[in-house]
Amino acid sequence: MALIDDLESRSGNKCEFCGSTVNLAPFLVAPKTEKTTENHVYVCETCNAQLENPDTAEPNHWRCLNDSMWNENSAVKVVSYRMLHHLKREGWPQDLMDMIYLDEEELEWAKQGIVEENPNAIVHRDSNGAVLQNGDSITVIKDLNVKGSSLVAKRGTAVRNITLVHDNAEHIEGRVEGQQIVILTQYVKKNA
């Protein structure tokens, strides 16, 4: 219990990232294994779930990194760096990564927990450069004639639950007026 007491004291009994005071728990920052205060961050249930599975990370939730990256505790800075790195495609995290300061030891620790993505992986991006994922909702930004049909997907049409075309970064699929169509990513905007 001394670990939790120390973390509560250090954090002011708040999540060290988003400031939540609900369902807080220690999170061990890999690859460290010792159960010390220095190797843990104190996080809420939401942050914990997204740290455990970064692919589920909600970018807007992590805008709090703008503050936490300046924390004096190494573990908090290391996790901030890792999450900024993971979200860098969003645009704004890259700006913060350019400002964050980690000493050599902290930077080495941070890099040990980063899994580099396959540079040849296909990434679908909307007209603004936001990364699209299966299940996202998008808005059509230009009237689009659907080939082989009289259907026109009008500008402003919302398409929910899109599917990415696995072998073409410029194509997604979605249902418009009951018809499954292929849409070019350059003509869509991801909904927030």
Backbone hydrogen bonds, N-H to C=O, Kabsch-Sander energy under -0.5 kcal/mol:
donor,donor_aa,acceptor,acceptor_aa,energy
5,D,1,M,-2.5
6,D,2,A,-2.6
7,L,3,L,-2.5
8,E,4,I,-2.9
9,S,5,D,-2.2
10,R,6,D,-2.6
11,S,7,L,-2.5
12,G,8,E,-1.1
13,N,8,E,-1.9
15,C,20,S,-2.8
16,E,42,Y,-3.1
19,G,15,C,-1.0
25,A,43,V,-2.4
27,F,41,V,-2.5
29,V,39,N,-2.8
30,A,28,L,-0.9
32,K,29,V,-1.3
36,T,34,E,-2.0
39,N,36,T,-1.0
40,H,37,T,-1.4
41,V,27,F,-2.1
43,V,25,A,-2.5
43,V,41,V,-0.6
45,E,22,V,-0.7
48,N,44,C,-2.6
49,A,45,E,-2.4
50,Q,46,T,-1.8
51,L,47,C,-2.2
52,E,48,N,-2.5
53,N,49,A,-1.6
56,T,53,N,-2.4
57,A,54,P,-1.8
61,H,58,E,-1.2
62,W,58,E,-1.1
62,W,59,P,-0.6
63,R,60,N,-1.2
64,C,61,H,-0.9
65,L,62,W,-2.1
66,N,63,R,-1.6
67,D,64,C,-1.8
68,S,64,C,-1.9
69,M,65,L,-2.1
70,W,67,D,-1.7
71,N,68,S,-1.9
77,K,73,N,-1.9
78,V,74,S,-2.8
79,V,75,A,-2.3
80,S,76,V,-2.2
81,Y,77,K,-2.5
82,R,78,V,-2.4
83,M,79,V,-2.5
84,L,80,S,-2.5
85,H,81,Y,-2.6
86,H,82,R,-2.4
87,L,83,M,-2.1
88,K,85,H,-1.0
90,E,87,L,-2.7
91,G,88,K,-1.5
92,W,90,E,-0.9
94,Q,91,G,-0.9
95,D,91,G,-1.0
96,L,92,W,-1.4
97,M,93,P,-2.6
98,D,94,Q,-1.7
99,M,95,D,-0.5
99,M,96,L,-1.1
100,I,96,L,-2.1
102,L,100,I,-0.5
107,L,103,D,-2.7
108,E,104,E,-2.2
109,W,105,E,-2.1
110,A,106,E,-2.7
111,K,107,L,-2.5
112,Q,108,E,-1.4
113,G,109,W,-0.6
113,G,110,A,-1.1
114,I,111,K,-1.3
115,V,113,G,-0.6
116,E,114,I,-0.7
121,A,118,N,-1.9
125,R,169,A,-0.5
126,D,130,A,-2.5
127,S,188,V,-2.7
129,G,126,D,-1.7
132,L,124,H,-3.2
135,G,162,I,-3.2
136,D,133,Q,-2.1
138,I,159,V,-2.8
139,T,189,K,-2.4
140,V,157,T,-2.6
141,I,187,Y,-2.7
142,K,187,Y,-0.5
144,L,153,A,-2.6
146,V,151,L,-2.4
147,K,145,N,-0.6
149,S,146,V,-1.5
153,A,144,L,-2.9
154,K,152,V,-1.0
156,G,140,V,-3.6
157,T,154,K,-2.0
159,V,138,I,-3.0
161,N,135,G,-0.7
162,I,136,D,-2.5
163,T,173,E,-2.6
165,V,171,H,-1.6
166,H,164,L,-0.8
168,N,165,V,-1.6
171,H,168,N,-1.5
172,I,183,I,-2.2
173,E,163,T,-3.3
174,G,181,I,-2.2
176,V,174,G,-0.6
176,V,179,Q,-2.8
179,Q,176,V,-2.1
181,I,174,G,-3.2
181,I,179,Q,-0.5
183,I,172,I,-3.2
185,T,170,E,-2.3
187,Y,184,L,-1.9
188,V,185,T,-1.5
189,K,139,T,-2.2
191,N,137,S,-2.8
